[in-house]
Amino acid sequence: MEALSISGVYAPIPTPFETDGSVALDKLAENIEKWSKTELAGLLVLGSNGEFTYLSDKEKIEVLKTARQAIPKDMLFIAGTGCDSTISTLELTEKAAAIGADAAMVITPMYYPGKMDARAMRRHYMELAEHSSLPVFIYNMPANTGVDLPAETVVELAQHPNIVGIKDSSGNVVKIGDIIRAAPPNFNVLAGSASFLYPALMLGAVGGVMALGNIAPEHCHRIYKYAREGWHEKAQELQLKILPSNAAVTARFGVPGLKQAMDWIGYYGGPPRSPLGPLDNDQQTVLRAILKEGGIL
């Protein structure tokens, strides 16, 4: 992992589906080709926006193989390999390694949230780190999982040399600061949403993995660039400007909204997989207006 640069802006890419619900692997490759021409530092495949919980094991492997063939070698290929059991997570991680992923992004186990305390998290991630042939990123997404990793647990896990970073989507910038303050200097903290990219960078985050990066990679990269180069007024202005657009394709309209926006800007978004459904006409009207106001459409 020392030979790889982690800093930058990443997109957690959606998994495209045909109207019959099958995975559209050709559309996935076409989208990746377009993203590869942007300022994105890499792609997260099979993250939350990839509807990974709706894919079969076979489909996950097909998606990872297609992604590996399409992602240029100078872009980081991060594979989402989190499952609810440690053994299943390790199995998928090793398959991703064999396919050629550069790192694994592992979401917290979630099905028994009341039992996913610090001891369970330590047991899960330490066992994975000990046996994984890929560097491991922790993925903290409490809005979806019901599990929120405390800063103290993250700092403890960060001591393991094969746990190289965290994508934190909690939005708790105080906790992000606590992690950066206490973790080893080479532990990479990535903002999990464009809504707090600039504040996270100011605290010492090295970049972000953000849904908005799929449709506005240039906006996200400019915030990153401005922050790194000391153009704080410009970074703040752009950060504030993208807040409504980011909220629209995350908490408000979710994956269906993100896929609709992709269709509008020239990527293939296509339908979400059931039980998720497409936006209705009224929702599309609202989304279009928000994205126009944000300078994305």
C-alpha positions as a LaTeX table, in Angstrom:
\begin{tabular}{lrrr}
\hline
Residue & $x$ (\AA) & $y$ (\AA) & $z$ (\AA) \\
\hline
Met1 & 0.00 & 0.00 & 0.00 \\
Glu2 & 3.00 & 2.30 & 0.45 \\
Ala3 & 3.43 & 2.32 & $-3.33$ \\
Leu4 & $-0.14$ & 3.54 & $-3.86$ \\
Ser5 & $-1.27$ & 7.11 & $-3.46$ \\
Ile6 & $-4.49$ & 7.28 & $-1.43$ \\
Ser7 & $-5.04$ & 11.04 & $-1.54$ \\
Gly8 & $-7.78$ & 12.35 & $-3.80$ \\
Val9 & $-11.43$ & 12.06 & $-4.72$ \\
Tyr10 & $-13.14$ & 8.71 & $-5.32$ \\
Ala11 & $-16.55$ & 7.71 & $-6.65$ \\
Pro12 & $-18.52$ & 4.81 & $-5.15$ \\
Ile13 & $-19.98$ & 3.72 & $-8.47$ \\
Pro14 & $-23.50$ & 2.36 & $-9.02$ \\
Thr15 & $-24.08$ & $-1.09$ & $-10.47$ \\
Pro16 & $-26.03$ & $-0.68$ & $-13.73$ \\
Phe17 & $-29.02$ & $-2.93$ & $-14.43$ \\
Glu18 & $-31.04$ & $-3.65$ & $-17.54$ \\
Thr19 & $-34.80$ & $-3.13$ & $-17.44$ \\
Asp20 & $-35.22$ & $-6.86$ & $-16.76$ \\
Gly21 & $-33.10$ & $-6.53$ & $-13.63$ \\
Ser22 & $-29.96$ & $-8.25$ & $-14.93$ \\
Val23 & $-26.56$ & $-6.66$ & $-14.41$ \\
Ala24 & $-25.54$ & $-4.54$ & $-17.41$ \\
Leu25 & $-21.82$ & $-5.33$ & $-17.49$ \\
Asp26 & $-21.28$ & $-3.58$ & $-20.81$ \\
Lys27 & $-22.80$ & $-0.37$ & $-19.42$ \\
Leu28 & $-20.56$ & $-0.69$ & $-16.37$ \\
Ala29 & $-17.47$ & $-0.80$ & $-18.58$ \\
Glu30 & $-18.68$ & 2.19 & $-20.60$ \\
Asn31 & $-19.29$ & 4.24 & $-17.45$ \\
Ile32 & $-15.85$ & 3.39 & $-16.08$ \\
Glu33 & $-14.24$ & 4.51 & $-19.32$ \\
Lys34 & $-15.89$ & 7.92 & $-18.89$ \\
Trp35 & $-14.95$ & 8.22 & $-15.21$ \\
Ser36 & $-11.36$ & 7.35 & $-16.08$ \\
Lys37 & $-11.13$ & 10.58 & $-18.08$ \\
Thr38 & $-11.99$ & 12.71 & $-15.03$ \\
Glu39 & $-9.86$ & 13.83 & $-12.08$ \\
Leu40 & $-11.05$ & 10.93 & $-9.93$ \\
Ala41 & $-8.21$ & 9.15 & $-8.14$ \\
Gly42 & $-10.04$ & 5.85 & $-8.14$ \\
Leu43 & $-13.33$ & 3.98 & $-7.93$ \\
Leu44 & $-15.07$ & 2.04 & $-5.19$ \\
Val45 & $-16.91$ & $-0.91$ & $-6.72$ \\
Leu46 & $-19.68$ & $-2.64$ & $-4.72$ \\
Gly47 & $-20.14$ & 0.10 & $-2.19$ \\
Ser48 & $-23.51$ & 1.30 & $-0.91$ \\
Asn49 & $-24.28$ & 3.04 & $-4.20$ \\
Gly50 & $-23.42$ & $-0.21$ & $-5.96$ \\
Glu51 & $-26.49$ & $-1.86$ & $-4.37$ \\
Phe52 & $-24.14$ & $-4.60$ & $-3.18$ \\
Thr53 & $-26.70$ & $-6.05$ & $-0.78$ \\
Tyr54 & $-28.96$ & $-6.81$ & $-3.76$ \\
Leu55 & $-26.35$ & $-8.75$ & $-5.74$ \\
Ser56 & $-25.73$ & $-12.49$ & $-5.67$ \\
Asp57 & $-22.22$ & $-13.77$ & $-4.99$ \\
Lys58 & $-21.86$ & $-14.65$ & $-8.66$ \\
Glu59 & $-22.95$ & $-11.18$ & $-9.75$ \\
Lys60 & $-20.47$ & $-9.55$ & $-7.38$ \\
Ile61 & $-17.63$ & $-11.50$ & $-8.96$ \\
Glu62 & $-18.79$ & $-10.59$ & $-12.48$ \\
Val63 & $-18.95$ & $-6.91$ & $-11.52$ \\
Leu64 & $-15.46$ & $-7.00$ & $-10.00$ \\
Lys65 & $-14.00$ & $-8.76$ & $-13.03$ \\
Thr66 & $-15.58$ & $-6.26$ & $-15.41$ \\
Ala67 & $-14.34$ & $-3.38$ & $-13.30$ \\
Arg68 & $-10.79$ & $-4.71$ & $-13.22$ \\
Gln69 & $-10.71$ & $-4.94$ & $-17.01$ \\
Ala70 & $-12.05$ & $-1.40$ & $-17.39$ \\
Ile71 & $-10.29$ & 0.56 & $-14.64$ \\
Pro72 & $-6.94$ & 1.97 & $-15.77$ \\
Lys73 & $-3.94$ & 0.88 & $-13.73$ \\
Asp74 & $-3.25$ & 4.45 & $-12.63$ \\
Met75 & $-6.62$ & 4.61 & $-10.86$ \\
Leu76 & $-7.11$ & 2.91 & $-7.52$ \\
Phe77 & $-9.55$ & 0.00 & $-7.67$ \\
Ile78 & $-11.20$ & $-0.49$ & $-4.29$ \\
Ala79 & $-13.53$ & $-3.46$ & $-3.92$ \\
Gly80 & $-16.39$ & $-3.48$ & $-1.44$ \\
Thr81 & $-16.11$ & $-6.88$ & 0.22 \\
Gly82 & $-18.03$ & $-6.46$ & 3.46 \\
Cys83 & $-20.40$ & $-9.26$ & 4.48 \\
Asp84 & $-22.14$ & $-9.97$ & 7.76 \\
Ser85 & $-19.82$ & $-12.80$ & 8.75 \\
Thr86 & $-16.06$ & $-12.57$ & 9.02 \\
Ile87 & $-15.48$ & $-15.75$ & 7.04 \\
Ser88 & $-17.67$ & $-14.59$ & 4.14 \\
Thr89 & $-15.93$ & $-11.20$ & 4.14 \\
Leu90 & $-12.52$ & $-12.84$ & 3.97 \\
Glu91 & $-13.63$ & $-15.17$ & 1.17 \\
Leu92 & $-14.92$ & $-12.29$ & $-0.95$ \\
Thr93 & $-11.83$ & $-10.21$ & $-0.16$ \\
Glu94 & $-9.55$ & $-12.98$ & $-1.38$ \\
Lys95 & $-11.58$ & $-13.36$ & $-4.55$ \\
Ala96 & $-11.29$ & $-9.62$ & $-5.11$ \\
Ala97 & $-7.54$ & $-9.87$ & $-4.59$ \\
Ala98 & $-7.29$ & $-12.66$ & $-7.17$ \\
Ile99 & $-9.24$ & $-10.53$ & $-9.63$ \\
Gly100 & $-6.80$ & $-7.67$ & $-9.15$ \\
Ala101 & $-8.35$ & $-5.17$ & $-6.75$ \\
Asp102 & $-5.91$ & $-2.80$ & $-5.04$ \\
Ala103 & $-7.68$ & $-2.64$ & $-1.68$ \\
Ala104 & $-10.81$ & $-3.80$ & 0.14 \\
Met105 & $-13.48$ & $-1.54$ & 1.62 \\
Val106 & $-15.21$ & $-3.42$ & 4.43 \\
Ile107 & $-18.47$ & $-2.13$ & 5.84 \\
Thr108 & $-19.31$ & $-2.95$ & 9.44 \\
Pro109 & $-21.35$ & $-6.13$ & 9.93 \\
Met110 & $-24.92$ & $-5.05$ & 10.52 \\
Tyr111 & $-27.56$ & $-7.76$ & 10.91 \\
Tyr112 & $-27.20$ & $-8.01$ & 14.71 \\
Pro113 & $-26.54$ & $-4.32$ & 15.44 \\
Gly114 & $-27.13$ & $-4.71$ & 19.17 \\
Lys115 & $-24.26$ & $-7.20$ & 19.35 \\
Met116 & $-21.84$ & $-5.26$ & 17.14 \\
Asp117 & $-19.97$ & $-3.67$ & 20.02 \\
Ala118 & $-16.28$ & $-2.76$ & 20.17 \\
Arg119 & $-15.23$ & $-6.34$ & 20.93 \\
Ala120 & $-17.11$ & $-7.71$ & 17.94 \\
Met121 & $-15.66$ & $-5.03$ & 15.66 \\
Arg122 & $-12.12$ & $-5.68$ & 16.89 \\
Arg123 & $-12.57$ & $-9.41$ & 16.38 \\
His124 & $-13.95$ & $-8.95$ & 12.86 \\
Tyr125 & $-11.46$ & $-6.44$ & 11.50 \\
Met126 & $-8.38$ & $-7.86$ & 13.21 \\
Glu127 & $-9.07$ & $-11.36$ & 11.92 \\
Leu128 & $-9.67$ & $-9.97$ & 8.46 \\
Ala129 & $-6.50$ & $-7.86$ & 8.57 \\
Glu130 & $-4.40$ & $-10.82$ & 9.71 \\
His131 & $-5.49$ & $-13.02$ & 6.81 \\
Ser132 & $-6.34$ & $-10.65$ & 3.97 \\
Ser133 & $-3.90$ & $-10.30$ & 1.10 \\
Leu134 & $-5.41$ & $-6.87$ & 0.38 \\
Pro135 & $-5.02$ & $-3.71$ & 2.45 \\
Val136 & $-8.24$ & $-3.08$ & 4.35 \\
Phe137 & $-10.29$ & 0.10 & 4.65 \\
Ile138 & $-12.95$ & 0.28 & 7.35 \\
Tyr139 & $-16.30$ & 1.59 & 6.12 \\
Asn140 & $-18.47$ & 3.30 & 8.74 \\
Met141 & $-22.01$ & 3.98 & 7.47 \\
Pro142 & $-24.33$ & 4.20 & 10.51 \\
Ala143 & $-27.30$ & 5.60 & 8.56 \\
Asn144 & $-27.55$ & 2.30 & 6.65 \\
Thr145 & $-26.16$ & $-0.21$ & 9.12 \\
Gly146 & $-27.31$ & 1.06 & 12.51 \\
Val147 & $-23.73$ & 0.57 & 13.69 \\
Asp148 & $-21.48$ & 3.55 & 14.41 \\
Leu149 & $-17.84$ & 2.77 & 15.17 \\
Pro150 & $-16.49$ & 4.87 & 18.03 \\
Ala151 & $-13.31$ & 6.82 & 17.39 \\
Glu152 & $-11.50$ & 4.82 & 20.07 \\
Thr153 & $-12.21$ & 1.54 & 18.28 \\
Val154 & $-11.09$ & 2.94 & 14.93 \\
Val155 & $-7.84$ & 4.22 & 16.46 \\
Glu156 & $-7.19$ & 0.82 & 18.01 \\
Leu157 & $-7.80$ & $-0.94$ & 14.69 \\
Ala158 & $-5.60$ & 1.60 & 12.91 \\
Gln159 & $-2.57$ & 0.22 & 14.75 \\
His160 & $-2.68$ & $-2.89$ & 12.55 \\
Pro161 & $-0.43$ & $-2.37$ & 9.50 \\
Asn162 & $-2.94$ & $-3.99$ & 7.14 \\
Ile163 & $-5.81$ & $-1.69$ & 8.19 \\
Val164 & $-4.83$ & 1.34 & 6.16 \\
Gly165 & $-7.76$ & 3.73 & 6.44 \\
Ile166 & $-11.42$ & 4.45 & 6.92 \\
Lys167 & $-14.28$ & 5.84 & 4.88 \\
Asp168 & $-16.43$ & 7.55 & 7.47 \\
Ser169 & $-19.93$ & 8.50 & 6.31 \\
Ser170 & $-21.27$ & 9.44 & 9.74 \\
Gly171 & $-20.89$ & 13.17 & 9.15 \\
Asn172 & $-19.46$ & 13.55 & 12.65 \\
Val173 & $-16.48$ & 15.80 & 11.95 \\
Val174 & $-15.52$ & 15.87 & 15.63 \\
Lys175 & $-15.10$ & 12.10 & 15.55 \\
Ile176 & $-13.16$ & 12.37 & 12.29 \\
Gly177 & $-10.85$ & 14.84 & 14.01 \\
Asp178 & $-10.42$ & 12.52 & 17.00 \\
Ile179 & $-9.44$ & 9.67 & 14.68 \\
Ile180 & $-6.93$ & 11.80 & 12.76 \\
Arg181 & $-5.46$ & 13.12 & 16.00 \\
Ala182 & $-4.88$ & 9.74 & 17.61 \\
Ala183 & $-4.34$ & 7.30 & 14.71 \\
Pro184 & $-0.91$ & 6.60 & 13.21 \\
Pro185 & 0.22 & 9.24 & 10.68 \\
Asn186 & $-0.06$ & 6.79 & 7.77 \\
Phe187 & $-3.71$ & 5.93 & 8.52 \\
Asn188 & $-5.82$ & 7.34 & 5.69 \\
Val189 & $-9.12$ & 9.02 & 6.61 \\
Leu190 & $-11.56$ & 9.58 & 3.74 \\
Ala191 & $-14.73$ & 11.65 & 3.99 \\
Gly192 & $-17.70$ & 9.46 & 3.14 \\
Ser193 & $-19.83$ & 12.25 & 1.73 \\
Ala194 & $-19.33$ & 15.43 & $-0.27$ \\
Ser195 & $-21.40$ & 17.24 & 2.35 \\
Phe196 & $-18.40$ & 17.50 & 4.68 \\
Leu197 & $-15.45$ & 17.08 & 2.31 \\
Tyr198 & $-13.91$ & 20.49 & 2.98 \\
Pro199 & $-14.20$ & 20.32 & 6.82 \\
Ala200 & $-12.73$ & 16.81 & 6.78 \\
Leu201 & $-9.81$ & 17.93 & 4.60 \\
Met202 & $-9.14$ & 20.82 & 6.98 \\
Leu203 & $-8.88$ & 18.34 & 9.84 \\
Gly204 & $-6.41$ & 16.17 & 7.93 \\
Ala205 & $-8.46$ & 13.78 & 5.81 \\
Val206 & $-6.64$ & 12.74 & 2.64 \\
Gly207 & $-9.70$ & 12.83 & 0.38 \\
Gly208 & $-13.20$ & 11.51 & 0.03 \\
Val209 & $-15.34$ & 8.69 & $-1.37$ \\
Met210 & $-18.57$ & 10.40 & $-2.34$ \\
Ala211 & $-21.76$ & 9.63 & $-4.26$ \\
Leu212 & $-21.60$ & 13.10 & $-5.78$ \\
Gly213 & $-18.29$ & 12.14 & $-7.36$ \\
Asn214 & $-20.21$ & 10.02 & $-9.85$ \\
Ile215 & $-21.98$ & 12.99 & $-11.41$ \\
Ala216 & $-19.82$ & 15.95 & $-10.37$ \\
Pro217 & $-16.25$ & 14.70 & $-10.12$ \\
Glu218 & $-14.92$ & 18.09 & $-11.19$ \\
His219 & $-16.78$ & 19.89 & $-8.38$ \\
Cys220 & $-15.49$ & 17.44 & $-5.79$ \\
His221 & $-11.95$ & 17.55 & $-7.14$ \\
Arg222 & $-11.94$ & 21.35 & $-7.10$ \\
Ile223 & $-12.90$ & 21.38 & $-3.40$ \\
Tyr224 & $-10.04$ & 18.95 & $-2.76$ \\
Lys225 & $-7.61$ & 20.99 & $-4.87$ \\
Tyr226 & $-8.61$ & 24.34 & $-3.35$ \\
Ala227 & $-8.26$ & 22.95 & 0.17 \\
Arg228 & $-4.84$ & 21.46 & $-0.53$ \\
Glu229 & $-3.56$ & 24.63 & $-2.17$ \\
Gly230 & $-4.89$ & 27.04 & 0.45 \\
Trp231 & $-7.72$ & 28.61 & $-1.58$ \\
His232 & $-10.07$ & 28.42 & 1.37 \\
Glu233 & $-12.64$ & 30.96 & 0.26 \\
Lys234 & $-13.09$ & 29.15 & $-3.05$ \\
Ala235 & $-13.28$ & 25.78 & $-1.28$ \\
Gln236 & $-15.87$ & 27.08 & 1.17 \\
Glu237 & $-17.95$ & 28.66 & $-1.59$ \\
Leu238 & $-18.03$ & 25.48 & $-3.65$ \\
Gln239 & $-18.63$ & 23.30 & $-0.59$ \\
Leu240 & $-21.72$ & 25.32 & 0.28 \\
Lys241 & $-22.92$ & 25.35 & $-3.32$ \\
Ile242 & $-22.94$ & 21.55 & $-3.70$ \\
Leu243 & $-24.75$ & 20.79 & $-0.43$ \\
Pro244 & $-28.29$ & 20.62 & $-1.91$ \\
Ser245 & $-27.14$ & 18.52 & $-4.88$ \\
Asn246 & $-25.31$ & 16.13 & $-2.61$ \\
Ala247 & $-28.31$ & 15.75 & $-0.32$ \\
Ala248 & $-30.56$ & 15.12 & $-3.33$ \\
Val249 & $-28.57$ & 12.12 & $-4.59$ \\
Thr250 & $-27.95$ & 10.69 & $-1.12$ \\
Ala251 & $-30.38$ & 11.06 & 1.78 \\
Arg252 & $-33.28$ & 12.57 & $-0.19$ \\
Phe253 & $-33.56$ & 10.46 & $-3.37$ \\
Gly254 & $-30.79$ & 7.92 & $-2.80$ \\
Val255 & $-29.53$ & 5.52 & $-5.45$ \\
Pro256 & $-32.59$ & 6.05 & $-7.71$ \\
Gly257 & $-31.85$ & 9.77 & $-7.72$ \\
Leu258 & $-28.17$ & 9.23 & $-8.42$ \\
Lys259 & $-28.96$ & 6.92 & $-11.32$ \\
Gln260 & $-31.46$ & 9.39 & $-12.75$ \\
Ala261 & $-28.85$ & 12.14 & $-12.59$ \\
Met262 & $-26.34$ & 9.89 & $-14.35$ \\
Asp263 & $-28.78$ & 9.36 & $-17.20$ \\
Trp264 & $-29.16$ & 13.12 & $-17.59$ \\
Ile265 & $-25.44$ & 13.88 & $-17.77$ \\
Gly266 & $-24.49$ & 11.20 & $-20.28$ \\
Tyr267 & $-23.66$ & 8.15 & $-18.18$ \\
Tyr268 & $-25.83$ & 5.06 & $-17.99$ \\
Gly269 & $-27.77$ & 5.12 & $-14.74$ \\
Gly270 & $-30.67$ & 2.88 & $-15.60$ \\
Pro271 & $-33.14$ & 1.46 & $-13.11$ \\
Pro272 & $-32.35$ & 0.53 & $-9.53$ \\
Arg273 & $-32.93$ & $-3.06$ & $-8.51$ \\
Ser274 & $-36.24$ & $-3.88$ & $-6.84$ \\
Pro275 & $-37.44$ & $-3.20$ & $-4.20$ \\
Leu276 & $-35.90$ & 0.19 & $-4.96$ \\
Gly277 & $-37.90$ & 1.99 & $-7.64$ \\
Pro278 & $-37.26$ & 4.85 & $-10.05$ \\
Leu279 & $-38.18$ & 8.45 & $-9.30$ \\
Asp280 & $-41.66$ & 9.60 & $-10.27$ \\
Asn281 & $-42.21$ & 12.68 & $-12.45$ \\
Asp282 & $-42.56$ & 15.06 & $-9.52$ \\
Gln283 & $-39.36$ & 13.80 & $-7.94$ \\
Gln284 & $-37.53$ & 14.13 & $-11.25$ \\
Thr285 & $-38.68$ & 17.73 & $-11.56$ \\
Val286 & $-37.37$ & 18.55 & $-8.08$ \\
Leu287 & $-34.07$ & 16.77 & $-8.68$ \\
Arg288 & $-33.48$ & 18.47 & $-12.02$ \\
Ala289 & $-34.05$ & 21.91 & $-10.49$ \\
Ile290 & $-31.63$ & 21.18 & $-7.64$ \\
Leu291 & $-28.91$ & 19.93 & $-9.97$ \\
Lys292 & $-29.33$ & 22.95 & $-12.24$ \\
Glu293 & $-29.03$ & 25.28 & $-9.28$ \\
Gly294 & $-25.86$ & 23.44 & $-8.25$ \\
Gly295 & $-24.29$ & 23.84 & $-11.67$ \\
Ile296 & $-24.28$ & 20.09 & $-12.36$ \\
Leu297 & $-26.93$ & 20.20 & $-15.10$ \\
\hline
\end{tabular}
